[in-house]
Amino acid sequence: MLKSGDQLRVRPRADASMAAALSDLHHRHFLALVRLARTLVDHEASAEEVVQEAFERVIRRWSGLRDQQAVEAYLRRAVINGCHDRLRRRAVRRSLTSAEARTVLSAEDSAVLSDEQQRLLAAVRSLPPRQRDVLLLRYFAEWSEAEIADALNISKGTVKSSAHKGLAALRASLTEGMWTE
């Protein structure tokens, strides 16, 4: 523990060699690591953050690395692990958001909505998330296919097929409900 007046003793030669090695490592591998991360997380900004965090881990653990030659492999593994962590957190956030979206109608809302509207609402809620999102944005918010594709980060073809599948599932669900009553 340092007391006031004490100075932190740093080995300048070790720090200079570490800085030079890290600078060289960053210069040679940063872009390739960002490309690797981008293939895993699909967002340029997230990929750059993951790579930056991996370099920070290397800096923190530099003195504990047994083999300085294995730093490149350690860095690649740190990027891959960081991407997996990012995707895991993203999935948790989406599942929590989906759980919040599944709300129960209040007594007032149930009384106001007709039986047919309630069946439609239940059918829409039962759709897979992407189909539900596409249908709501297309037919409720009246967005174009291009706007939906951009907002959901999917292709226009995926928007079209998701809408087609979602509408087919709604038709089947609502038709089935008519015959079972």
Stockholm file with secondary structure:
# STOCKHOLM 1.0

chainA/1-181         MLKSGDQLRVRPRADASMAAALSDLHHRHFLALVRLARTLVDHEASAEEVVQEAFERVIRRWSGLRDQQAVEAYLRRAVINGCHDRLRRRAVRRSLTSAEARTVLSAEDSAVLSDEQQRLLAAVRSLPPRQRDVLLLRYFAEWSEAEIADALNISKGTVKSSAHKGLAALRASLTEGMWTE
#=GR chainA/1-181 SS CCCTTCCCCCCHHHHHHHHHHHHHHHHHHHHHHHHHHHHHHSCHHHHHHHHHHHHHHHHHHGGGCSCGGGHHHHHHHHHHHHHHHHHHHHHHHHHHHHHHHCCCCCHHHHHHSCHHHHHHHHHHHHSCHHHHHHHIIIIISCCCHHHHHHHHTCCHHHHHHHHHHHHHHHHHHHHHHHHHC
#=GC SS_cons         CCCTTCCCCCCHHHHHHHHHHHHHHHHHHHHHHHHHHHHHHSCHHHHHHHHHHHHHHHHHHGGGCSCGGGHHHHHHHHHHHHHHHHHHHHHHHHHHHHHHHCCCCCHHHHHHSCHHHHHHHHHHHHSCHHHHHHHIIIIISCCCHHHHHHHHTCCHHHHHHHHHHHHHHHHHHHHHHHHHC
//
